[in-house]
């Protein structure tokens, strides 16, 4: 391989890497300002509550990097609760990343309520309880 071919190959690889970085950034749509969780190893927590239950039907914790990777590759993380109750994380991703510290994103679908939030080791909202969820439902939050 000649020097000219090597320079061309390295330039082509650099261009491909740059293009992948741009596409990745556009797909994961990070907030425009520096987020409070940036550089802290954040986790995304999700709980699904159904009426009449005294605890969450589904509770999950993900590393935010894992969900960024899934969304970056075009995979839509989904939670299915019973038949017909389906929550798609990709649809909420931009709103979730823009949440202030200790706030939860609330979404209702077919009598089930999804709570999602980002937490770090030093910033965690208070735990959800049946009383708190019932109070949120009475106020109509997340409709």
Secondary structure, 3 states (H helix, E strand, C coil): CCHHHHHHHHHHHHHHHHHHHHHHHHHHCCCCCCCCCCCCCCEEEEEEEECCCCCCCEEEEEEHHHHHHHHHCCCCCEEEECCCEEEEHHHHHHHHHCCCCCCCEEEEECCEEEEEEEECCCCCCCCCCHHHHHHHHHHCCCC
